[in-house]
Amino acid sequence: MIRVAVIGVKALYLLFLWLISAAAASWLSERKGYGERVGLTFGLLLSALGLLMVLLLPGRPGSKWRVDGWLPRWRRPL
């Protein structure tokens, strides 16, 4: 019996790592003032290394990263 549609657990974990790092890099680069596309490109092409590279980028003046800090404040809805 040949199983064609079986994917390994390691491959699935690597896929999740790739997607989560791309989303996190996109979010971080948008907060640092570079736009979502820069982080998404780094995250998709370089995976976890791209996320680290986005973390090393300096925040632009007036960006959410510089104004609000590294973690946004959760505001209570009115």
C-alpha positions in Angstrom: 0.0 0.0 0.0 1.4 3.4 -1.1 0.4 6.5 0.8 0.8 9.5 -1.4 -0.9 12.2 0.8 1.1 11.6 4.0 3.0 14.6 5.2 5.6 14.2 8.0 5.1 15.9 11.4 8.4 17.7 11.0 7.3 19.2 7.7 4.1 20.4 9.2 5.9 22.0 12.1 8.3 23.7 9.7 5.3 25.0 7.7 3.8 26.5 10.8 7.1 28.0 11.8 7.4 29.6 8.3 3.9 31.0 8.3 4.0 32.3 11.9 7.4 34.0 11.4 6.1 35.7 8.2 3.1 37.0 10.0 5.1 38.2 13.0 7.7 39.9 10.8 5.0 41.6 8.9 3.4 42.9 12.1 6.7 44.1 13.5 7.8 45.9 10.4 4.5 47.7 10.1 4.8 48.8 13.8 8.4 50.0 13.1 7.2 52.2 10.2 8.5 50.2 7.2 5.2 48.8 6.0 3.8 45.2 6.1 5.3 44.2 2.7 8.9 44.5 4.0 8.3 42.2 6.9 6.3 39.8 4.9 9.1 39.5 2.3 11.7 38.9 5.0 9.5 36.4 6.7 8.5 34.4 3.6 12.0 34.4 2.0 14.1 33.9 5.1 11.7 32.3 7.6 12.8 32.7 11.2 16.0 34.4 10.2 13.9 37.1 8.5 12.0 37.6 11.7 15.3 38.2 13.5 16.4 40.7 10.8 13.1 42.6 11.2 13.7 42.7 15.0 17.1 44.3 14.4 15.7 47.1 12.1 15.5 50.4 13.9 12.2 52.0 14.4 11.5 55.1 12.2 10.7 58.4 13.9 7.0 58.7 14.6 6.3 55.0 14.1 4.1 53.1 16.4 7.2 51.3 17.7 8.7 54.6 18.9 5.5 56.2 20.1 3.7 53.3 21.9 6.7 51.1 22.7 7.5 47.6 21.6 4.2 46.2 22.7 0.9 48.0 22.0 -1.4 48.9 24.8 -4.7 47.1 24.9 -7.5 49.7 25.1 -10.8 48.9 26.6 -13.7 49.5 24.1 -16.2 52.2 25.2 
